[in-house]
Amino acid sequence: MQGKIKVLVVDDSAFATATISKKLGSDADLLVIGSAGNGIEAIEKIKAMKPDVVTLDVAMPQMDGITALTHIMSECPVPVIMLSALTTENAETTIRALEIGAVDFFLKPSVLSPAGDGTQTGSLVEKIKIAAKVGMFSQKFLSRREAFVDKNIADTKPGKSSFANVVVIGSSTGGPRALAQVVPLLPRDINAAILLVQHMPPVFTKSLAERLNQSSQIRVREAQQGDKLEAGLALLAPGGYHMLVNRDNTIILNQEPPVLGVRPAVDVTMRSAAEKYGSAVIGVILTGMNCDGTQGSFHIKQAGGRILAQDKETSAVYGMPMSVYKAGYVNKVLPIDGIAGELVRLCEDKVEEAAAAE
């Protein structure tokens, strides 16, 4: 058994525990070392058994997933994948879990479906394998006291239809935590329209946008067809849709085939923004697997724009940032807590350049 990834399954349902354990156990690289029926038991077993990865149910009696995760991150840090149902309530809780420190999540009905074709189970297996490689030391960069902003004033004022920059931020695994470290630090009066692309299914993107909106000075919402780009407004691509920009500064959503296996794809939004706004585009590649955003960064650079990338030390998964860096498109590599400040500086520089040219 040496070399196998040790997994602890935490779920209050005996059926769910047995089903998940059986499916994970069928992979030669994984070893299910035990199970727990609630958060209290999970913490005890993590300390005693020292698993490499924990799958954690969102809704449980005695101690729910969020409370358990908070204790796990502070007392016995270990990579955690949340298992969540596709409901608004569970989506909100899952987004909160990702901010606290969960590496990723998986839709529970998929892994429990007896009619599964193996693809969805494989996705959970792959997520566990990715999670096993995540360095929990990166948590120290992500501990920030929550600060929810009174949006009443901001929400009553429409944003400026003119803006000097368009910022496109792309992220995947670990993205919600990273976005929570960047977006809330952007000032309300930033002279940029912002487009966010996070690999995430429907319902969850809406909850993510709402969560970011609560904690940010700028306005954040899930994009809808025909939305207008405005300064100080961040539009998040909805799960299942590619997000592009029209000639009249409005959003186009489509369900064309996935790119690199994902929809929304960062590449699609970046290329569209580069074609429309040229050198005014600033691309940001945050934590995530694989190479989505690399081709999009190429188009931004070709149009005269700039690219920022998250560094390895603060990335949950150093895949997307590494890909764009190795391709030679990055202007600056930064830790997660330095990206917002650099974006503000770049946007201010652009305003000064425009003023000097007049």
C-alpha positions in Angstrom: 0.0 0.0 0.0 3.0 2.3 0.2 2.8 5.4 -2.0 -1.0 5.4 -2.2 -3.0 8.6 -1.4 -4.7 8.0 2.0 -8.3 9.3 2.0 -10.7 9.8 4.8 -14.4 10.0 3.8 -16.6 12.1 6.0 -20.4 11.8 5.5 -23.4 11.2 7.8 -25.0 8.9 5.3 -23.8 5.3 5.5 -24.9 4.8 1.9 -22.9 7.8 0.7 -19.9 6.7 2.7 -20.0 3.1 1.3 -20.6 4.3 -2.3 -17.8 6.9 -2.3 -15.4 4.6 -0.6 -16.0 1.8 -3.1 -15.6 4.2 -6.1 -12.4 5.7 -4.7 -11.0 2.4 -3.7 -11.3 1.1 -7.3 -8.5 3.5 -8.2 -5.0 1.9 -7.8 -3.5 5.2 -6.5 -6.0 5.8 -3.7 -6.6 4.1 -0.4 -9.6 4.8 1.8 -8.3 4.5 5.3 -11.5 5.2 7.2 -14.7 7.2 7.5 -16.4 9.6 9.9 -20.1 10.4 10.3 -19.8 14.0 11.6 -17.4 16.8 12.0 -16.4 16.0 15.6 -15.4 12.4 14.6 -13.7 13.7 11.5 -11.3 16.0 13.5 -10.4 13.1 15.9 -9.7 10.7 13.0 -7.7 13.3 11.0 -5.4 13.8 14.0 -5.1 10.0 14.7 -5.0 8.7 11.1 -3.2 11.5 9.3 -4.9 11.2 5.9 -3.5 12.8 2.8 -6.9 14.1 1.6 -10.3 14.4 3.2 -13.7 14.4 1.4 -16.1 16.4 3.6 -19.9 16.5 3.3 -21.3 20.0 3.6 -24.5 19.2 5.6 -24.0 16.9 8.7 -25.4 16.7 12.2 -23.6 17.6 15.5 -21.0 19.5 13.6 -21.5 20.7 10.0 -19.0 20.8 7.3 -18.1 24.5 7.6 -17.5 24.3 11.4 -15.5 21.1 11.0 -13.4 22.7 8.2 -12.6 25.7 10.3 -11.3 23.4 13.1 -9.4 21.3 10.6 -7.6 24.3 9.0 -6.6 25.6 12.4 -5.8 22.4 14.3 -4.8 19.8 11.7 -4.5 21.3 8.2 -5.1 18.8 5.4 -6.3 19.1 1.8 -10.1 18.9 1.9 -12.6 18.4 -1.0 -16.2 19.4 -0.1 -19.1 17.2 -1.4 -22.0 19.4 -2.2 -25.5 19.1 -3.6 -26.5 21.4 -6.5 -28.7 23.7 -4.5 -28.5 27.4 -3.7 -28.0 26.8 0.0 -25.3 24.2 -0.5 -23.6 26.4 -3.1 -23.4 29.3 -0.7 -21.9 27.1 2.0 -19.5 25.5 -0.5 -18.2 28.9 -1.6 -17.6 29.8 2.1 -15.7 26.5 2.5 -13.5 27.3 -0.4 -12.7 30.6 1.1 -11.8 29.0 4.5 -9.4 26.6 2.9 -11.1 23.7 1.1 -9.1 22.9 -2.1 -12.0 22.1 -4.3 -15.6 20.6 -4.3 -17.5 17.9 -6.1 -21.2 17.5 -6.8 -22.4 14.8 -4.5 -25.2 13.5 -6.7 -22.7 12.7 -9.4 -20.5 10.5 -7.2 -23.6 8.7 -5.8 -25.4 8.1 -9.1 -25.6 4.3 -9.8 -26.0 5.2 -13.5 -22.7 7.1 -13.6 -20.7 6.5 -16.7 -17.4 6.7 -14.8 -16.5 10.1 -16.1 -17.8 12.0 -13.0 -16.2 9.5 -10.6 -13.0 10.0 -12.5 -13.3 13.7 -11.9 -13.5 13.2 -8.1 -10.5 10.8 -8.3 -8.5 13.5 -10.2 -9.5 16.2 -7.8 -8.3 14.0 -4.9 -5.0 13.4 -6.7 -4.6 17.1 -7.3 -5.5 18.0 -3.7 -2.9 15.6 -2.4 -0.2 17.8 -4.0 -1.4 21.0 -2.5 0.9 22.5 0.1 -1.1 23.6 3.1 1.6 26.1 4.0 -0.1 28.4 1.5 -2.9 28.8 4.0 -0.9 31.5 5.8 -1.2 33.7 2.8 -5.0 33.3 2.8 -6.0 34.1 6.4 -7.8 37.4 6.2 -10.5 38.7 8.6 -13.8 39.0 6.8 -15.0 42.5 6.1 -18.4 43.0 4.6 -18.9 46.3 2.9 -22.1 48.4 3.1 -23.1 48.4 -0.6 -26.2 50.6 -0.3 -24.4 53.8 -1.5 -22.4 52.0 -4.2 -25.4 50.1 -5.6 -27.4 53.3 -6.0 -24.8 54.8 -8.3 -24.4 53.5 -11.8 -20.8 52.9 -12.9 -19.1 55.0 -15.6 -19.7 53.8 -19.1 -16.2 55.0 -20.0 -13.2 53.2 -18.6 -9.4 53.3 -19.3 -8.9 49.5 -18.7 -10.5 46.2 -19.0 -9.2 43.7 -16.5 -9.8 39.9 -17.2 -9.1 37.6 -14.2 -9.1 33.9 -14.8 -8.9 31.1 -12.1 -9.7 27.5 -11.4 -8.8 25.2 -8.5 -8.3 27.4 -5.5 -9.8 30.3 -7.4 -12.5 31.4 -4.9 -9.9 31.8 -2.2 -7.7 33.7 -4.5 -10.5 36.0 -5.8 -11.4 36.7 -2.2 -7.9 38.0 -1.7 -7.9 40.2 -4.8 -11.4 41.6 -5.6 -12.3 43.0 -2.2 -9.1 45.1 -2.3 -10.0 46.9 -5.5 -11.2 50.5 -4.9 -14.7 51.5 -5.7 -13.4 54.2 -8.1 -11.1 52.0 -10.1 -11.1 53.1 -13.7 -11.6 49.7 -15.1 -14.3 47.3 -16.2 -13.6 43.8 -14.7 -14.4 40.4 -16.2 -14.0 37.3 -14.0 -13.8 33.7 -15.3 -13.8 30.9 -12.7 -14.2 27.3 -13.6 -17.3 26.4 -11.7 -20.8 24.9 -12.5 -24.1 26.9 -12.6 -25.6 28.0 -9.2 -22.1 28.1 -7.7 -21.0 31.0 -9.9 -24.0 33.0 -8.7 -23.2 32.3 -5.1 -19.6 33.2 -5.7 -20.5 36.6 -7.3 -22.9 37.4 -4.4 -20.2 36.5 -1.8 -17.6 38.7 -3.5 -20.1 41.5 -3.9 -20.8 41.4 -0.1 -17.1 41.8 0.7 -15.9 44.2 -2.0 -15.9 47.9 -2.6 -16.7 47.4 -6.3 -19.9 45.8 -7.4 -19.8 42.2 -8.4 -22.5 40.1 -10.1 -23.0 37.1 -12.3 -23.1 38.2 -15.9 -26.2 38.2 -17.9 -26.7 38.5 -21.7 -26.5 42.1 -22.7 -24.9 43.4 -19.5 -23.0 46.6 -20.0 -19.3 46.9 -19.0 -18.9 49.7 -16.5 -16.0 51.1 -14.4 -16.1 49.6 -10.9 -18.2 46.6 -11.9 -17.0 43.0 -12.0 -19.0 40.6 -14.1 -18.5 36.9 -13.4 -19.0 34.4 -16.2 -21.9 32.1 -15.3 -21.2 28.4 -15.1 -21.9 26.6 -18.4 -21.4 29.7 -20.6 -18.5 31.3 -22.4 -18.4 35.1 -21.9 -17.4 37.4 -24.7 -17.6 41.2 -25.3 -19.7 42.8 -28.1 -18.7 45.9 -30.0 -21.2 48.0 -28.0 -19.5 47.1 -24.7 -22.1 44.5 -23.8 -21.7 40.9 -22.7 -22.4 38.0 -25.0 -23.0 34.6 -23.4 -23.0 31.4 -25.5 -22.9 27.6 -25.0 -20.5 26.8 -27.8 -18.3 23.7 -27.1 -16.0 23.7 -24.1 -12.4 24.9 -24.7 -9.7 22.7 -23.1 -12.6 20.9 -21.5 -14.1 23.9 -19.7 -17.0 26.3 -20.1 -16.6 29.1 -19.3 -13.0 29.3 -20.6 -10.6 32.1 -19.7 -9.1 31.9 -23.2 -12.4 32.8 -24.8 -13.0 35.9 -22.7 -9.4 37.1 -22.9 -9.3 36.8 -26.7 -12.6 38.6 -27.1 -11.4 41.4 -24.8 -8.1 41.7 -26.6 -9.9 42.0 -30.0 -12.2 44.7 -28.7 -10.0 46.7 -26.3 -6.4 46.0 -27.5 -3.7 47.5 -25.3 -6.2 48.6 -22.6 -6.6 45.0 -21.5 -4.8 43.7 -18.3 -5.0 39.9 -17.9 -4.5 38.1 -14.6 -4.0 34.4 -14.3 -4.6 32.9 -10.8 -4.3 29.5 -9.4 -5.6 26.5 -11.3 -4.9 23.3 -13.2 -3.8 23.0 -16.8 -3.3 25.8 -19.3 -6.5 27.7 -19.7 -5.6 31.4 -20.1 -2.3 30.8 -21.9 -3.7 31.3 -25.4 -5.8 34.2 -24.2 -2.7 35.8 -22.7 -1.0 35.5 -26.0 -3.8 37.5 -27.7 -3.6 40.2 -25.0 0.1 40.5 -25.3 -0.1 40.6 -29.1 -2.6 43.5 -28.8 -0.2 45.4 -26.5 -1.9 44.5 -23.2 -0.2 43.3 -20.0 -0.3 40.0 -18.0 0.0 39.4 -14.3 0.3 35.9 -12.8 0.0 34.5 -9.3 3.3 33.1 -7.9 3.9 29.4 -7.1 4.1 29.9 -3.3 0.6 31.3 -2.9 -1.1 29.2 -5.7 -3.2 26.2 -4.5 -2.3 24.6 -7.8 0.5 26.1 -9.9 -0.8 25.0 -13.3 -2.4 27.9 -15.1 0.0 30.6 -13.9 3.0 28.3 -14.6 1.8 27.7 -18.2 1.4 31.4 -19.0 4.8 32.1 -17.4 6.6 29.4 -19.3 5.1 30.7 -22.5 6.8 34.0 -21.9 3.6 36.2 -21.7 3.8 37.4 -18.1 4.9 41.0 -17.3 4.9 40.4 -13.6 4.7 37.5 -11.1 3.2 38.4 -7.8 2.0 36.7 -4.5 -1.8 36.8 -4.2 -1.7 39.7 -1.7 0.2 41.9 -4.2 -2.1 41.5 -7.2 -4.8 44.0 -6.3 -2.2 46.8 -5.6 -0.5 46.1 -8.9 -3.8 46.3 -10.8 -4.6 49.6 -9.2 -1.1 50.9 -10.1 -1.5 49.8 -13.7 -4.9 51.3 -14.0 -3.7 54.7 -12.7 -0.7 54.6 -15.1 -3.1 54.1 -18.0 -5.2 57.1 -16.9 -2.0 59.2 -16.7 -0.9 58.0 -20.1 -4.2 59.0 -21.6 -4.1 62.4 -20.0 -0.6 63.1 -21.3 -1.6 62.1 -24.8 -4.4 64.7 -24.9 
